[in-house]
Amino acid sequence: MPRADSPLLDRSTRAWTLAAGAACLLPLLLQLPGRIALGIALAALSTGALSWRRPVPTPLRLLLALTVIGATLAATGFRVGRETACALLAAMLAIKPSETWRVRDARSLLGFGLFAPFATFLLDQGPVSLLLALAGVSLALTALQRLAELESGELRPLPPWRRLVAVWRLAAIGLPLALAAFWLFPRLAAPLWGVPERALARTGLSDRMSPGDWIDLMADDTVALRADFFGPMPAPEQMYWRGPVLWNFDGRTWTQPQWLRGVPAAPVRSGNTRWDYQIELEPTDRRQLVALDLPVSPPEGVLRSLDYGLYSPRPLSSLTRWRLQSSPPAQFEPQLARTLRWIALDLPPGYNPRTVALARQWRAEVDADPRIPAAEKDAAIVQRALQMVRADFAYTLDTPLLGRHSVDEFLFDVKAGYCEHFSSSFVVLMRAAGIPARVVTGYAGGYRNPIGGYWLVLRSDAHAWAEAWLPTRGWVRVDPTAAVAPERIYDTIEDRAPAFGGLQAMRPVWNASDWLRRGWNDFVLGFDAARQRTLLQPLGVDDLDGSRLAQLFSVAAVLALAIMLWLAARQARERDQLLRAWHRLGQRYARLGLGRAPHEPAGDWARRVLAARPQAADLAALSARFSDWRYADGRGTRNDARARVHQLVRDLRRHRP
């Protein structure tokens, strides 16, 4: 309950306070899931409408708080994580105006609201979030300034822009120290404390796949990664970004055996082509990295599994960069261990009888054909499956929900689907024919931004393909989706380039905005401990260790504090140069015990000084000129007046006791 002695808010101050709170809330709402953000926004509007003319009764406020908290927790599935905490913060801030009628409540609302922009950075650290957060913080500080004036009884009728300028001037004083801390304060290679996990999973690659479950991912046109190539670039049909490899199938879902991550990488003989590149991965909150097929060697600290999946030692909860080299394999594990062969042939019993019968029929026909060499019989079955796909199947995202025998229904009834259906059904068909096979997930294709010259891969570029093990060659990539819809895979054509707001005509705007976002990532988000150590390389300092960084930061902090003190003193000094020179003259005489009292007229002070120091004869003339200028009517032209005041300022500065 508000204190009775806290002043009531006038209507304009309350409106300004609520607007500042809404501005703080906005960047956080934009980062929450759409339905949660919409619900909180509606709660804020409803609360504002109910409490605009009078406070909401306490029982109704309590009911409103419990309802909003319960609805928010239900929307996040009662899962603990960043989204849940941020959504609860936003929800409580949205209903806080229902009791904001006094200065104390308004100050509480603004102090509470300042947490919202900082909570936004737990979900997104992009430039748009930063600009919106700065706007919200600026409005909140101006509202606090207005509340202080209201509480003291001296509310000044200043326009809003004047208050904003005053707040920005105060913020500018602390800017040098903030920049020194950002660039030179020694950074840790690992976080000092753990950031809470997300309550709601991001759309992205997973270590499991159920055909038909990728619809949300296919519709997500946000960036998954950006890539820069140093030297040759792969052709579009070679841009397969390898992610999780799925071996186990239970009749519905493909999963990744976790134990294979600890098995050394399989032997590979690389081809003659090699790509050197750097990828910038957007946060996924998973450990899985992606790389062009196949990564030659993992980056330092990264685990490479048996099937050439790459895994970071920590969850990728922030933007990360990785320098990689890849090469298409000439031979990929030409000798398959018995255990791995058994896993790569395993099928759950009692599922997809028509598919199993077709595969056995193909095997019998190929084995009985004397024209096909024994070493090529498996490859012949692979080609027969691809011919069937080309002839009878279509690519579409509009697919029905498949039943128990999902592969049978897809191959013999529906005959239309997308990459999950094609890759899953192909691998089941191969295994039933006695050919070891597995599903590989990742991304395919990319789009080259003409402004920055780098490649973008979107989350909607997620793709699943197959690998079949063939004698003497080992694992061979087979993409049945590309056989029926190559334009869906090699999506660097103009028609599939990303656009701004879904409008292809706005594509240049999209290119420019992503280029700016990449620059922000490089300049701000990518400035980690490793880059800080090489900060002074252009000046010949190859490595800044912790002690050197501490010394540099100490020097920079002292200089920054000196600049802050100078700026603060500069803002506090008298703006009128004539008054400033007159006050300094008084300070010089004050050292002799003859300073001017605040109430003492200039002429009386001059006569008192002359009585004590007869040698200061010209002080009387200076004080008379000063009094005439300050209090007598000015005469003469504007230029003449300016010249006379400048001369008086010079004479005041030159005079010495």
C-alpha positions as CSV (number, residue, x, y, z in Angstrom):
1,M,0.0,0.0,0.0
2,P,1.3,3.5,-0.8
3,R,2.4,5.7,2.1
4,A,0.0,8.5,2.9
5,D,2.8,11.1,3.0
6,S,4.0,10.3,-0.5
7,P,2.8,13.1,-2.9
8,L,0.1,12.3,-5.4
9,L,1.1,12.3,-9.1
10,D,-0.4,14.9,-11.4
11,R,-1.8,13.6,-14.6
12,S,1.1,14.6,-16.9
13,T,3.7,13.1,-14.5
14,R,1.8,9.9,-14.2
15,A,1.4,9.7,-18.0
16,W,5.2,10.3,-18.4
17,T,5.9,7.6,-15.8
18,L,3.7,5.0,-17.5
19,A,5.1,5.8,-20.9
20,A,8.7,5.3,-19.6
21,G,7.7,2.0,-18.1
22,A,6.1,0.9,-21.4
23,A,9.3,1.9,-23.2
24,C,11.4,-0.2,-20.8
25,L,9.0,-3.2,-21.3
26,L,9.0,-3.0,-25.2
27,P,12.4,-4.5,-26.0
28,L,11.7,-7.4,-23.6
29,L,8.3,-8.1,-25.2
30,L,9.9,-8.2,-28.7
31,Q,12.2,-11.1,-27.6
32,L,9.5,-13.2,-25.9
33,P,7.5,-15.8,-27.8
34,G,4.7,-14.1,-29.8
35,R,1.7,-15.5,-27.9
36,I,3.3,-14.7,-24.5
37,A,4.3,-11.2,-25.6
38,L,0.7,-10.6,-26.9
39,G,-0.9,-11.8,-23.7
40,I,1.4,-9.5,-21.6
41,A,0.7,-6.5,-23.9
42,L,-3.0,-7.1,-23.6
43,A,-2.7,-7.3,-19.8
44,A,-0.8,-4.0,-19.8
45,L,-3.4,-2.2,-21.9
46,S,-6.2,-3.6,-19.8
47,T,-4.5,-2.6,-16.5
48,G,-3.9,0.9,-17.9
49,A,-7.5,1.3,-18.9
50,L,-8.8,0.1,-15.6
51,S,-6.5,2.3,-13.5
52,W,-6.5,5.5,-15.6
53,R,-9.0,7.4,-13.5
54,R,-8.8,5.7,-10.1
55,P,-6.7,3.0,-8.4
56,V,-7.7,-0.6,-8.8
57,P,-9.0,-2.1,-5.5
58,T,-6.6,-4.3,-3.6
59,P,-8.6,-7.6,-4.0
60,L,-8.8,-7.1,-7.7
61,R,-5.1,-6.3,-8.0
62,L,-4.3,-9.5,-6.1
63,L,-6.6,-11.5,-8.4
64,L,-5.0,-9.9,-11.5
65,A,-1.5,-10.7,-10.3
66,L,-2.3,-14.3,-9.6
67,T,-4.0,-14.7,-13.0
68,V,-1.2,-13.1,-14.9
69,I,1.5,-15.2,-13.1
70,G,-0.5,-18.4,-13.6
71,A,-1.1,-17.7,-17.3
72,T,2.6,-16.9,-17.9
73,L,3.8,-20.1,-16.2
74,A,1.3,-22.1,-18.1
75,A,2.4,-20.5,-21.4
76,T,6.0,-21.6,-20.7
77,G,4.9,-25.1,-19.7
78,F,6.0,-24.5,-16.1
79,R,9.6,-24.9,-17.2
80,V,12.3,-23.0,-15.4
81,G,14.6,-20.9,-17.6
82,R,15.4,-17.6,-19.1
83,E,12.1,-17.1,-21.0
84,T,10.1,-18.0,-17.9
85,A,12.0,-15.5,-15.7
86,C,11.9,-12.7,-18.3
87,A,8.2,-13.4,-19.0
88,L,7.3,-13.1,-15.3
89,L,9.3,-9.9,-15.0
90,A,7.4,-8.5,-18.0
91,A,4.1,-9.6,-16.7
92,M,4.6,-8.1,-13.2
93,L,5.8,-4.8,-14.8
94,A,2.7,-4.8,-17.1
95,I,0.3,-4.8,-14.1
96,K,2.3,-2.5,-11.8
97,P,0.5,0.7,-13.1
98,S,-2.7,-0.5,-11.4
99,E,-1.3,0.9,-8.1
100,T,0.9,3.7,-9.4
101,W,-0.7,6.9,-8.1
102,R,1.9,8.4,-5.8
103,V,5.5,9.4,-6.2
104,R,6.7,6.5,-4.2
105,D,4.8,4.0,-6.4
106,A,6.0,5.7,-9.6
107,R,9.7,5.5,-8.4
108,S,9.1,1.8,-7.6
109,L,7.7,1.2,-11.1
110,L,10.6,2.9,-12.8
111,G,13.2,1.2,-10.7
112,F,11.5,-2.1,-11.4
113,G,11.2,-1.3,-15.1
114,L,15.0,-0.6,-15.5
115,F,15.5,-4.4,-15.0
116,A,13.5,-5.1,-18.2
117,P,16.1,-3.7,-20.7
118,F,18.9,-5.6,-19.0
119,A,16.8,-8.8,-19.0
120,T,16.4,-8.4,-22.7
121,F,20.1,-9.0,-23.2
122,L,19.6,-12.5,-21.7
123,L,17.5,-13.3,-24.8
124,D,19.1,-11.1,-27.5
125,Q,22.1,-8.8,-27.8
126,G,21.5,-7.3,-31.2
127,P,21.7,-3.6,-32.0
128,V,17.9,-3.2,-32.2
129,S,17.5,-4.5,-28.7
130,L,20.3,-2.1,-27.5
131,L,18.7,0.9,-29.2
132,L,15.3,0.2,-27.7
133,A,16.8,-0.5,-24.3
134,L,18.7,2.9,-24.4
135,A,15.5,4.7,-25.3
136,G,13.6,3.0,-22.5
137,V,16.4,3.8,-19.9
138,S,16.5,7.4,-21.1
139,L,12.8,7.9,-20.7
140,A,12.9,6.2,-17.2
141,L,15.7,8.5,-16.0
142,T,13.9,11.6,-17.2
143,A,10.8,10.4,-15.4
144,L,12.8,9.9,-12.2
145,Q,14.2,13.4,-12.6
146,R,10.6,14.8,-12.9
147,L,9.5,12.8,-9.8
148,A,12.4,14.3,-7.8
149,E,11.3,17.8,-8.8
150,L,7.6,17.0,-7.9
151,E,8.6,15.6,-4.5
152,S,10.6,18.8,-3.7
153,G,7.8,21.0,-4.8
154,E,9.9,22.6,-7.6
155,L,8.5,21.0,-10.8
156,R,10.0,22.9,-13.7
157,P,7.9,23.3,-16.9
158,L,10.6,21.9,-19.2
159,P,9.9,20.4,-22.6
160,P,10.6,16.6,-22.8
161,W,13.5,17.1,-25.2
162,R,15.3,19.3,-22.7
163,R,15.0,16.7,-20.0
164,L,16.4,14.0,-22.4
165,V,19.3,16.2,-23.3
166,A,20.1,16.6,-19.6
167,V,20.0,12.8,-19.1
168,W,22.2,12.2,-22.1
169,R,24.8,14.7,-20.9
170,L,25.0,12.9,-17.6
171,A,25.4,9.5,-19.4
172,A,28.1,11.0,-21.6
173,I,30.2,11.8,-18.5
174,G,30.4,8.1,-17.7
175,L,31.0,7.0,-21.3
176,P,34.9,7.1,-21.3
177,L,35.1,4.8,-18.3
178,A,32.6,2.4,-19.8
179,L,34.6,2.2,-23.1
180,A,37.8,1.6,-21.2
181,A,36.2,-1.2,-19.2
182,F,34.8,-2.8,-22.5
183,W,38.0,-2.8,-24.4
184,L,40.7,-3.3,-21.7
185,F,39.2,-4.9,-18.6
186,P,40.6,-8.4,-18.6
187,R,38.1,-10.9,-19.9
188,L,37.7,-14.5,-18.8
189,A,37.8,-17.2,-21.5
190,A,34.9,-18.9,-19.7
191,P,31.9,-17.2,-18.0
192,L,32.3,-16.5,-14.3
193,W,28.8,-17.8,-13.6
194,G,26.4,-19.9,-15.7
195,V,23.6,-18.3,-17.6
196,P,20.3,-20.1,-17.0
197,E,19.2,-22.5,-19.7
198,R,16.3,-21.5,-22.0
199,A,12.9,-22.7,-20.9
200,L,11.6,-22.8,-24.5
201,A,13.8,-24.5,-27.1
202,R,15.0,-22.6,-30.1
203,T,14.0,-23.9,-33.5
204,G,17.0,-25.6,-34.9
205,L,18.8,-28.9,-35.4
206,S,18.3,-31.6,-32.9
207,D,19.8,-35.0,-32.2
208,R,16.4,-36.6,-33.0
209,M,14.1,-36.5,-36.0
210,S,10.5,-37.7,-36.5
211,P,9.3,-37.3,-40.1
212,G,6.8,-34.5,-40.2
213,D,8.1,-32.5,-37.2
214,W,10.2,-29.9,-39.0
215,I,7.4,-27.6,-40.2
216,D,8.3,-24.9,-37.7
217,L,11.9,-25.1,-38.7
218,M,11.1,-24.8,-42.4
219,A,9.2,-21.6,-41.7
220,D,12.0,-20.0,-39.7
221,D,13.9,-17.5,-41.9
222,T,16.2,-16.3,-39.2
223,V,20.0,-16.7,-39.7
224,A,21.6,-19.9,-38.5
225,L,25.2,-19.2,-39.5
226,R,27.3,-16.9,-41.7
227,A,30.4,-18.1,-43.5
228,D,33.5,-16.4,-44.9
229,F,35.7,-18.4,-47.3
230,F,39.5,-17.8,-47.6
231,G,40.2,-19.0,-51.1
232,P,38.1,-21.4,-53.2
233,M,34.4,-21.7,-52.4
234,P,32.3,-24.8,-52.9
235,A,29.7,-25.0,-55.6
236,P,26.1,-24.8,-54.4
237,E,25.6,-28.6,-54.8
238,Q,28.5,-29.2,-52.4
239,M,27.2,-26.9,-49.7
240,Y,26.1,-29.6,-47.2
241,W,26.6,-28.3,-43.7
242,R,26.9,-31.5,-41.6
243,G,25.2,-31.7,-38.2
244,P,23.9,-34.6,-36.1
245,V,24.1,-38.1,-37.6
246,L,21.2,-40.3,-36.6
247,W,21.6,-44.1,-36.5
248,N,18.9,-45.5,-34.3
249,F,15.3,-45.9,-35.5
250,D,12.4,-47.1,-33.4
251,G,9.7,-47.1,-36.2
252,R,8.9,-43.4,-35.7
253,T,11.9,-41.4,-34.5
254,W,15.5,-41.3,-35.5
255,T,18.0,-40.6,-32.7
256,Q,21.7,-40.2,-32.2
257,P,23.7,-42.8,-30.1
258,Q,25.4,-40.6,-27.5
259,W,28.2,-43.1,-26.9
260,L,29.5,-42.6,-30.4
261,R,30.7,-39.1,-29.5
262,G,33.5,-40.7,-27.4
263,V,34.7,-43.0,-30.2
264,P,37.6,-41.7,-32.3
265,A,36.8,-40.4,-35.7
266,A,36.6,-42.9,-38.5
267,P,39.4,-43.1,-41.1
268,V,39.0,-40.8,-44.1
269,R,41.0,-40.2,-47.2
270,S,40.3,-36.6,-48.2
271,G,39.9,-35.5,-51.8
272,N,42.1,-33.0,-53.6
273,T,39.7,-30.1,-52.9
274,R,40.0,-28.2,-49.6
275,W,38.0,-25.3,-48.3
276,D,39.3,-22.9,-45.7
277,Y,36.5,-20.9,-44.0
278,Q,35.2,-19.3,-40.9
279,I,31.6,-19.7,-39.6
280,E,29.8,-17.4,-37.2
281,L,27.1,-19.5,-35.4
282,E,24.1,-17.9,-33.9
283,P,23.1,-19.1,-30.4
284,T,21.4,-22.5,-30.3
285,D,21.8,-23.5,-26.6
286,R,23.1,-26.9,-27.9
287,R,26.7,-28.2,-28.2
288,Q,26.4,-29.3,-31.8
289,L,28.5,-27.4,-34.4
290,V,28.0,-27.7,-38.2
291,A,30.7,-27.9,-40.8
292,L,31.0,-28.5,-44.5
293,D,31.2,-32.2,-45.4
294,L,33.7,-33.3,-44.1
295,P,35.7,-31.3,-41.5
296,V,39.4,-32.1,-41.8
297,S,40.3,-31.3,-38.3
298,P,38.3,-30.0,-35.3
299,P,39.1,-26.5,-33.8
300,E,40.9,-26.5,-30.5
301,G,38.8,-27.9,-27.7
302,V,36.1,-29.2,-30.0
303,L,35.2,-33.0,-30.0
304,R,34.9,-34.8,-33.3
305,S,32.8,-38.0,-33.0
306,L,33.1,-41.2,-35.0
307,D,30.7,-40.0,-37.7
308,Y,32.4,-36.5,-37.9
309,G,30.0,-34.6,-35.8
310,L,31.5,-31.6,-34.0
311,Y,30.7,-30.8,-30.4
312,S,31.6,-27.7,-28.4
313,P,32.7,-28.2,-24.8
314,R,30.0,-25.7,-23.7
315,P,26.4,-25.0,-24.9
316,L,26.4,-22.4,-27.7
317,S,24.3,-19.9,-25.8
318,S,26.0,-16.9,-27.4
319,L,27.5,-15.9,-30.8
320,T,30.6,-18.0,-31.6
321,R,33.2,-18.1,-34.4
322,W,35.0,-21.1,-35.6
323,R,37.9,-21.4,-38.1
324,L,37.5,-24.7,-40.1
325,Q,38.8,-26.6,-43.0
326,S,36.8,-29.2,-44.9
327,S,37.3,-31.5,-47.8
328,P,34.9,-33.9,-49.7
329,P,36.0,-37.4,-48.9
330,A,37.5,-39.8,-51.5
331,Q,37.0,-42.7,-49.1
332,F,35.0,-42.5,-45.9
333,E,35.6,-45.4,-43.5
334,P,36.2,-48.1,-46.2
335,Q,36.2,-50.8,-43.5
336,L,33.1,-50.9,-41.4
337,A,33.3,-52.5,-38.0
338,R,30.9,-55.4,-37.2
339,T,29.2,-53.4,-34.4
340,L,28.7,-50.4,-36.6
341,R,27.4,-52.5,-39.4
342,W,24.9,-54.1,-37.1
343,I,23.7,-50.7,-35.9
344,A,23.5,-49.4,-39.5
345,L,21.3,-52.3,-40.6
346,D,19.0,-52.5,-37.6
347,L,15.3,-52.0,-38.1
348,P,12.5,-52.5,-35.5
349,P,10.5,-55.7,-36.1
350,G,6.9,-55.4,-37.2
351,Y,7.1,-52.1,-39.0
352,N,6.7,-51.2,-42.7
353,P,6.2,-54.7,-44.2
354,R,5.7,-53.4,-47.7
355,T,9.0,-51.5,-47.7
356,V,10.8,-54.5,-46.4
357,A,9.3,-56.7,-49.1
358,L,10.2,-54.3,-51.9
359,A,13.8,-54.0,-50.7
360,R,14.2,-57.8,-50.5
361,Q,12.7,-58.1,-54.0
362,W,15.3,-55.6,-55.3
363,R,18.1,-57.4,-53.5
364,A,17.1,-60.8,-55.0
365,E,16.8,-59.3,-58.5
366,V,20.1,-57.5,-58.4
367,D,21.9,-60.5,-56.9
368,A,20.5,-62.7,-59.7
369,D,21.6,-60.3,-62.4
370,P,25.0,-61.5,-63.8
371,R,25.6,-58.2,-65.6
372,I,26.1,-56.3,-62.4
373,P,29.6,-56.9,-60.8
374,A,29.4,-58.1,-57.1
375,A,31.1,-54.8,-55.9
376,E,28.5,-52.7,-57.7
377,K,25.3,-54.5,-56.6
378,D,24.7,-52.2,-53.6
379,A,25.2,-49.1,-55.8
380,A,22.7,-50.6,-58.2
381,I,20.0,-50.8,-55.5
382,V,20.8,-47.2,-54.5
383,Q,20.3,-46.1,-58.1
384,R,17.0,-48.0,-58.4
385,A,15.7,-46.3,-55.3
386,L,16.6,-42.8,-56.7
387,Q,15.0,-43.7,-60.1
388,M,11.8,-44.5,-58.2
389,V,11.9,-41.2,-56.3
390,R,12.5,-39.2,-59.5
391,A,9.6,-40.9,-61.4
392,D,6.8,-41.1,-58.8
393,F,7.4,-38.6,-56.0
394,A,6.8,-34.9,-55.3
395,Y,8.1,-32.3,-52.8
396,T,5.7,-30.6,-50.6
397,L,5.4,-29.3,-47.0
398,D,1.7,-30.0,-46.9
399,T,1.7,-33.6,-45.8
400,P,-0.7,-35.7,-43.7
401,L,0.2,-37.2,-40.4
402,L,1.6,-40.6,-41.0
403,G,0.6,-43.7,-38.9
404,R,2.4,-46.7,-37.5
405,H,3.9,-47.8,-40.8
406,S,5.0,-44.3,-41.8
407,V,7.5,-45.4,-44.4
408,D,5.0,-47.7,-46.1
409,E,2.5,-44.9,-46.2
410,F,5.0,-42.5,-47.7
411,L,6.4,-44.8,-50.3
412,F,3.2,-46.5,-51.5
413,D,0.3,-44.1,-50.7
414,V,1.2,-40.5,-50.1
415,K,4.3,-40.2,-52.4
416,A,4.9,-36.6,-51.4
417,G,6.7,-35.0,-48.6
418,Y,9.9,-33.1,-47.7
419,C,13.5,-34.0,-46.7
420,E,12.6,-35.8,-43.4
421,H,10.3,-38.2,-45.3
422,F,12.7,-38.8,-48.2
423,S,15.8,-39.4,-46.1
424,S,14.0,-41.6,-43.5
425,S,12.3,-43.7,-46.0
426,F,15.4,-44.1,-48.1
427,V,17.5,-45.3,-45.2
428,V,14.8,-47.8,-44.1
429,L,14.7,-49.1,-47.7
430,M,18.5,-49.5,-47.8
431,R,18.7,-51.2,-44.5
432,A,15.9,-53.6,-45.5
433,A,18.0,-54.4,-48.7
434,G,21.1,-55.2,-46.6
435,I,22.9,-51.9,-47.2
436,P,24.2,-50.1,-44.1
437,A,22.7,-46.6,-44.0
438,R,22.1,-43.6,-41.7
439,V,20.4,-40.3,-41.6
440,V,22.5,-37.1,-41.6
441,T,20.9,-33.7,-40.6
442,G,22.3,-30.2,-41.1
443,Y,21.8,-27.5,-43.6
444,A,22.0,-27.4,-47.4
445,G,22.7,-24.5,-49.7
446,G,23.2,-20.9,-48.7
447,Y,22.8,-17.3,-49.9
448,R,25.6,-15.0,-50.7
449,N,25.1,-11.4,-49.5
450,P,26.4,-9.2,-52.2
451,I,27.2,-6.3,-49.8
452,G,29.5,-8.2,-47.5
453,G,30.5,-11.0,-49.8
454,Y,29.8,-13.6,-47.2
455,W,27.4,-16.6,-47.2
456,L,24.2,-16.9,-45.0
457,V,22.5,-20.1,-44.1
458,L,19.0,-19.7,-42.6
459,R,17.3,-22.1,-40.2
460,S,14.8,-22.8,-43.0
461,D,17.7,-24.3,-44.9
462,A,17.7,-27.2,-42.5
463,H,17.9,-30.5,-44.4
464,A,18.2,-34.2,-43.9
465,W,19.9,-36.6,-46.3
466,A,21.2,-40.1,-46.2
467,E,24.6,-41.9,-46.2
468,A,24.9,-45.4,-47.5
469,W,27.9,-47.6,-47.0
470,L,29.2,-49.1,-50.3
471,P,32.1,-51.5,-50.7
472,T,35.6,-50.0,-51.3
473,R,34.1,-46.5,-51.1
474,G,32.7,-46.4,-47.6
475,W,30.0,-43.9,-46.6
476,V,28.6,-42.1,-49.6
477,R,26.2,-39.2,-49.4
478,V,22.9,-39.8,-51.1
479,D,20.2,-37.1,-51.2
480,P,16.9,-38.4,-52.4
481,T,15.2,-35.0,-51.8
482,A,17.6,-33.5,-54.4
483,A,16.5,-36.2,-56.9
484,V,12.9,-34.9,-56.8
485,A,13.4,-31.1,-56.0
486,P,17.0,-29.9,-56.5
487,E,15.8,-26.2,-56.4
488,R,14.8,-26.8,-52.7
489,I,18.3,-27.9,-51.8
490,Y,20.6,-25.7,-53.9
491,D,18.7,-22.6,-52.9
492,T,21.1,-20.0,-54.0
493,I,18.9,-19.1,-56.9
494,E,17.3,-15.6,-56.9
495,D,13.8,-16.8,-56.2
496,R,14.8,-18.3,-52.8
497,A,17.0,-15.4,-51.6
498,P,15.9,-14.0,-48.3
499,A,13.8,-10.8,-48.3
500,F,12.9,-8.1,-45.9
501,G,9.4,-8.6,-44.5
502,G,8.8,-11.3,-47.1
503,L,8.9,-8.9,-50.0
504,Q,11.5,-9.7,-52.6
505,A,11.6,-6.0,-53.7
506,M,13.0,-5.2,-50.3
507,R,15.9,-7.7,-50.6
508,P,18.5,-4.9,-50.8
509,V,17.2,-3.6,-47.4
510,W,17.5,-7.1,-46.0
511,N,21.1,-7.4,-47.3
512,A,22.0,-4.1,-45.8
513,S,20.4,-4.9,-42.4
514,D,22.1,-8.3,-42.2
515,W,25.5,-6.7,-43.1
516,L,25.0,-4.2,-40.3
517,R,24.1,-7.0,-37.9
518,R,27.2,-8.9,-38.9
519,G,29.3,-5.8,-38.3
520,W,27.7,-5.5,-34.8
521,N,28.5,-9.2,-34.2
522,D,32.1,-8.7,-35.2
523,F,32.7,-5.4,-33.4
524,V,30.8,-6.0,-30.2
525,L,29.5,-9.5,-29.6
526,G,32.6,-11.2,-31.0
527,F,35.0,-9.2,-28.9
528,D,36.1,-12.1,-26.6
529,A,39.1,-12.9,-24.5
530,A,41.1,-14.2,-27.5
531,R,40.5,-11.0,-29.5
532,Q,41.3,-8.8,-26.5
533,R,44.7,-10.4,-26.3
534,T,45.5,-9.4,-29.9
535,L,43.9,-5.9,-29.6
536,L,47.3,-4.1,-30.0
537,Q,48.7,-6.3,-32.7
538,P,48.7,-3.4,-35.3
539,L,51.0,-1.6,-32.8
540,G,53.4,-4.5,-32.6
541,V,52.2,-6.0,-29.4
542,D,51.3,-9.6,-30.3
543,D,49.9,-10.8,-27.0
544,L,48.3,-8.9,-24.2
545,D,48.4,-11.1,-21.1
546,G,46.4,-10.5,-18.0
547,S,49.0,-8.3,-16.2
548,R,49.5,-6.0,-19.3
549,L,45.7,-5.7,-19.7
550,A,45.3,-4.8,-16.0
551,Q,48.1,-2.1,-16.3
552,L,46.5,-0.7,-19.5
553,F,43.1,-0.7,-17.9
554,S,44.4,1.1,-14.8
555,V,45.9,3.9,-16.9
556,A,42.8,4.2,-19.1
557,A,40.5,4.2,-16.1
558,V,42.5,7.0,-14.5
559,L,42.4,9.0,-17.7
560,A,38.7,8.3,-18.1
561,L,38.0,9.4,-14.5
562,A,40.0,12.6,-15.1
563,I,37.9,13.2,-18.2
564,M,34.7,12.6,-16.2
565,L,35.8,15.1,-13.5
566,W,36.7,17.7,-16.2
567,L,33.3,17.2,-17.9
568,A,31.5,17.4,-14.6
569,A,33.4,20.6,-13.6
570,R,32.8,22.0,-17.1
571,Q,29.0,21.5,-16.7
572,A,29.0,22.9,-13.2
573,R,30.9,26.1,-14.1
574,E,29.3,29.5,-14.8
575,R,28.3,29.7,-18.5
576,D,28.6,33.5,-18.7
577,Q,32.3,34.2,-19.4
578,L,32.0,37.7,-17.9
579,L,30.6,36.3,-14.6
580,R,33.2,33.5,-14.7
581,A,36.1,36.0,-15.0
582,W,34.6,38.2,-12.2
583,H,34.2,35.2,-9.8
584,R,37.8,34.2,-10.5
585,L,39.0,37.7,-9.7
586,G,37.2,37.4,-6.3
587,Q,38.9,34.0,-5.7
588,R,42.3,35.6,-6.2
589,Y,41.6,38.2,-3.6
590,A,40.1,35.6,-1.3
591,R,43.5,34.1,-0.9
592,L,44.6,37.3,0.7
593,G,41.6,37.4,3.0
594,L,39.9,40.1,0.9
595,G,37.3,38.0,-0.9
596,R,33.9,39.5,-1.8
597,A,31.0,38.5,0.3
598,P,27.9,37.1,-1.7
599,H,25.8,40.1,-0.6
600,E,28.5,42.7,-1.1
601,P,28.0,45.1,-4.1
602,A,31.0,45.4,-6.5
603,G,31.7,49.1,-5.6
604,D,31.7,48.5,-1.8
605,W,34.0,45.5,-2.2
606,A,36.5,47.5,-4.4
607,R,36.6,50.4,-1.8
608,R,37.2,47.8,1.0
609,V,40.1,46.3,-1.0
610,L,41.6,49.7,-1.8
611,A,41.6,50.6,1.9
612,A,43.7,47.5,2.7
613,R,45.8,47.5,-0.5
614,P,46.2,50.9,-2.1
615,Q,48.3,49.4,-4.9
616,A,45.1,47.8,-6.4
617,A,44.0,51.2,-7.8
618,D,42.6,49.8,-11.0
619,L,40.2,47.5,-9.2
620,A,37.8,50.4,-8.7
621,A,37.7,51.1,-12.4
622,L,37.2,47.4,-13.2
623,S,34.4,47.0,-10.7
624,A,32.7,50.2,-12.1
625,R,32.9,48.8,-15.7
626,F,31.5,45.5,-14.4
627,S,28.6,47.2,-12.6
628,D,27.8,49.3,-15.6
629,W,27.7,46.3,-17.9
630,R,25.7,44.1,-15.6
631,Y,23.1,46.7,-14.4
632,A,23.2,49.8,-16.7
633,D,21.4,50.0,-20.1
634,G,23.6,48.8,-22.9
635,R,24.4,51.2,-25.7
636,G,26.0,50.9,-29.0
637,T,25.8,48.3,-31.8
638,R,25.9,44.6,-31.3
639,N,29.4,44.2,-32.5
640,D,30.6,47.1,-30.3
641,A,28.9,45.5,-27.3
642,R,30.6,42.2,-28.0
643,A,34.0,43.9,-28.3
644,R,33.6,45.8,-25.1
645,V,32.6,42.7,-23.1
646,H,35.5,40.7,-24.5
647,Q,37.9,43.5,-23.5
648,L,36.5,43.6,-20.0
649,V,36.9,39.8,-19.7
650,R,40.5,40.1,-20.8
651,D,41.2,43.0,-18.3
652,L,39.6,41.0,-15.4
653,R,41.7,38.0,-16.2
654,R,44.9,40.0,-16.3
655,H,44.4,41.9,-13.1
656,R,46.4,40.6,-10.1
657,P,46.2,41.7,-6.5
